[in-house]
């Protein structure tokens, strides 16, 4: 996944061009037009940085290439900020991009309800949908043993009358939209593994069609 390129603020005074400079002092960035301070923001305030540098360009004080060079950011990120400033204005830099309700978590009051629904034969995705809980959160709790009396058939089953098989093109779109990179959809497990807090994950079976080079395994009894 592409990483955000943060601006670099050296200590002391740095010049952007002959008219504009900035100073880093005690975690605060102050911009000067000549010797007059015109704006300041905390060092870690990325939204304010993007807004003010875009404003400087739109007002004709600085060039985009000068912004990119002075702060060590990419030219394309400067262009995006300028476009955002022109089309949506200053307030657009400070609006939250995520307005969705956060999913519920497995609290001590919710755990018995999850266990009951799974015991009744509901699949993990179905339980997650009913209770507003991310299915990956439930899978993680199962792999860590925080849910009791859960059978393998309950974990892996996904009724075909509720969840239709996915095609290759549908799975390709889902894989391309994964936040951690192409096909990296098990985000919780990946993070847990990177921190040394995961020994394994539960096996998941899904209804799929258009499976290239798909096969079937058989186990024969030995006599």
C-alpha positions as CSV (number, residue, x, y, z in Angstrom):
1,X,0.0,0.0,0.0
2,X,1.4,3.5,-0.9
3,X,2.8,5.3,2.1
4,X,2.2,9.0,2.9
5,X,5.3,11.1,2.2
6,X,5.5,13.4,5.2
7,X,7.1,16.8,4.8
8,X,10.6,17.4,6.2
9,X,11.0,20.4,8.6
10,X,14.7,21.1,9.4
11,X,15.4,22.9,12.6
12,X,15.9,26.7,12.2
13,X,15.0,28.8,9.2
14,X,14.7,27.4,5.7
15,X,14.0,29.3,2.5
16,X,11.4,28.2,0.0
17,X,12.2,31.0,-2.4
18,X,13.4,34.6,-2.2
19,X,10.1,35.7,-0.8
20,X,9.0,32.9,1.4
21,X,10.6,31.0,4.3
22,X,9.7,28.8,7.2
23,X,11.0,28.2,10.7
24,X,10.8,25.2,13.0
25,X,10.8,26.1,16.6
26,X,9.6,24.0,19.6
27,X,7.5,21.7,17.4
28,X,5.8,24.6,15.6
29,X,6.2,25.6,11.9
30,X,5.9,29.3,11.1
31,X,5.9,30.7,7.6
32,X,7.3,34.1,6.8
33,X,6.7,36.4,3.8
34,X,9.8,38.5,4.0
35,X,10.2,39.1,7.8
36,X,6.4,39.0,8.5
37,X,5.0,35.8,10.0
38,X,1.9,34.8,8.0
39,X,0.9,31.4,9.3
40,X,1.8,28.7,11.7
41,X,0.8,25.1,12.6
42,X,2.1,22.2,14.7
43,X,4.8,20.1,13.0
44,X,2.6,17.0,12.8
45,X,-0.4,18.9,11.4
46,X,-0.4,17.5,7.8
47,X,-3.7,19.0,6.8
48,X,-2.6,22.5,7.7
49,X,0.7,22.1,5.8
50,X,-1.1,21.0,2.7
51,X,-3.7,23.8,2.9
52,X,-1.2,26.6,3.4
53,X,1.3,25.5,0.8
54,X,-1.6,25.1,-1.7
55,X,-2.7,28.6,-0.8
56,X,0.8,30.0,-1.2
57,X,0.8,28.6,-4.8
58,X,-2.7,29.8,-5.7
59,X,-1.8,33.3,-4.5
60,X,1.3,33.3,-6.7
61,X,3.9,33.4,-3.9
62,X,5.6,30.1,-4.7
63,X,5.9,27.4,-7.4
64,X,4.8,23.8,-6.9
65,X,8.3,22.6,-7.7
66,X,9.7,24.9,-4.9
67,X,7.3,23.4,-2.4
68,X,8.2,19.9,-3.3
69,X,11.9,20.6,-3.1
70,X,11.8,22.6,0.2
71,X,9.8,20.0,2.1
72,X,10.9,16.8,0.4
73,X,7.4,15.9,-0.7
74,X,6.3,14.5,-4.1
75,X,5.3,16.8,-6.8
76,X,2.0,14.9,-7.4
77,X,1.0,15.4,-3.7
78,X,1.5,19.2,-4.2
79,X,-0.7,19.1,-7.3
80,X,-3.4,17.2,-5.5
81,X,-3.4,19.7,-2.6
82,X,-3.7,22.6,-5.1
83,X,-6.5,21.0,-7.0
84,X,-8.3,20.3,-3.7
85,X,-7.9,23.9,-2.6
86,X,-9.2,25.3,-5.9
87,X,-12.2,23.0,-6.2
88,X,-13.3,22.6,-2.6
89,X,-11.7,25.3,-0.6
90,X,-9.9,25.5,2.8
91,X,-12.5,23.6,4.8
92,X,-12.0,20.4,2.7
93,X,-8.6,19.9,4.2
94,X,-10.1,19.4,7.7
95,X,-13.1,17.2,6.9
96,X,-13.0,13.6,8.0
97,X,-12.9,11.2,5.1
98,X,-14.4,8.4,7.2
99,X,-18.0,8.9,8.4
100,X,-19.0,5.2,8.8
101,X,-20.0,3.9,12.2
102,X,-17.2,1.9,13.7
103,X,-18.0,-1.8,14.0
104,X,-18.8,-3.3,17.4
105,X,-16.2,-5.3,19.2
106,X,-16.4,-8.5,21.2
107,X,-17.1,-7.3,24.7
108,X,-17.9,-9.6,27.6
109,X,-21.6,-8.9,27.0
110,X,-21.4,-9.7,23.3
111,X,-19.4,-12.9,23.5
112,X,-22.3,-15.1,24.8
113,X,-24.5,-13.8,22.0
114,X,-21.9,-14.7,19.4
115,X,-21.4,-18.1,20.8
116,X,-25.2,-18.8,20.9
117,X,-25.6,-17.7,17.3
118,X,-22.7,-19.9,16.1
119,X,-24.0,-22.8,18.1
120,X,-27.4,-22.5,16.3
121,X,-25.6,-23.1,13.0
122,X,-25.1,-19.5,11.8
123,X,-21.9,-18.9,9.8
124,X,-19.3,-16.4,11.0
125,X,-20.2,-13.8,8.3
126,X,-23.9,-14.2,9.1
127,X,-23.2,-13.6,12.8
128,X,-21.1,-10.6,12.0
129,X,-23.8,-9.1,9.8
130,X,-26.5,-9.6,12.4
131,X,-24.5,-8.0,15.3
132,X,-22.6,-5.4,13.3
133,X,-19.2,-7.0,14.0
134,X,-16.4,-7.4,11.5
135,X,-16.2,-11.1,10.6
136,X,-12.4,-10.9,10.9
137,X,-12.8,-9.9,14.5
138,X,-14.8,-13.1,15.2
139,X,-12.3,-15.3,13.3
140,X,-9.5,-13.8,15.3
141,X,-11.4,-14.5,18.6
142,X,-11.9,-18.1,17.5
143,X,-8.2,-18.6,16.6
144,X,-7.2,-17.1,20.0
145,X,-9.6,-19.4,21.9
146,X,-11.8,-16.5,23.2
147,X,-15.0,-18.2,22.0
148,X,-15.9,-21.6,23.4
149,X,-17.7,-24.6,22.0
150,X,-17.2,-23.6,18.4
151,X,-17.0,-26.5,15.9
152,X,-15.0,-26.6,12.8
153,X,-18.1,-27.0,10.6
154,X,-19.6,-23.9,12.1
155,X,-16.5,-21.9,11.4
156,X,-16.1,-22.9,7.8
157,X,-19.7,-23.2,6.7
158,X,-21.3,-20.5,4.6
159,X,-24.8,-21.5,3.5
160,X,-25.1,-21.3,-0.3
161,X,-28.6,-19.9,-0.1
162,X,-27.4,-16.9,1.8
163,X,-24.0,-16.2,0.2
164,X,-23.8,-16.7,-3.6
165,X,-20.5,-17.9,-5.1
166,X,-18.0,-15.2,-6.2
167,X,-16.6,-15.0,-9.6
168,X,-12.9,-14.5,-10.5
169,X,-13.6,-10.9,-11.5
170,X,-15.3,-10.2,-8.2
171,X,-12.5,-11.6,-6.2
172,X,-10.0,-9.6,-8.3
173,X,-11.8,-6.4,-7.4
174,X,-11.9,-7.3,-3.7
175,X,-8.1,-8.2,-3.8
176,X,-7.2,-4.9,-5.5
177,X,-9.1,-2.9,-2.9
178,X,-7.3,-4.5,0.1
179,X,-5.9,-1.8,2.3
180,X,-2.6,-3.7,3.0
181,X,-1.8,-4.5,-0.6
182,X,-3.0,-6.8,-3.4
183,X,-4.9,-9.7,-2.0
184,X,-4.0,-8.9,1.6
185,X,-7.5,-9.1,3.0
186,X,-6.8,-10.7,6.3
187,X,-5.7,-7.5,7.9
188,X,-6.2,-8.4,11.6
189,X,-4.3,-11.7,11.3
190,X,-1.4,-10.0,9.4
191,X,-1.1,-7.3,12.0
192,X,-1.3,-9.8,14.9
193,X,1.3,-12.0,13.2
194,X,3.7,-9.1,12.7
195,X,3.5,-8.4,16.4
196,X,4.1,-12.0,17.4
197,X,0.6,-12.4,18.8
198,X,-0.7,-15.0,16.4
199,X,0.2,-18.7,16.1
200,X,-2.3,-19.6,13.4
201,X,-5.7,-18.8,11.8
202,X,-8.9,-20.7,11.3
203,X,-9.4,-22.4,7.9
204,X,-12.0,-20.6,5.8
205,X,-14.0,-22.2,2.9
206,X,-15.9,-19.9,0.5
207,X,-18.2,-20.6,-2.4
208,X,-16.3,-19.7,-5.6
209,X,-16.6,-20.2,-9.3
210,X,-14.1,-19.5,-12.1
211,X,-11.3,-21.0,-10.0
212,X,-8.2,-21.4,-12.3
213,X,-6.5,-24.8,-12.0
214,X,-8.9,-25.7,-9.3
215,X,-8.7,-29.2,-7.9
216,X,-10.2,-31.6,-5.4
217,X,-8.3,-33.6,-2.7
218,X,-9.4,-37.0,-1.7
219,X,-8.2,-39.1,1.3
220,X,-8.5,-42.8,0.9
221,X,-8.7,-45.1,4.0
222,X,-5.7,-47.4,4.4
223,X,-6.3,-51.0,5.1
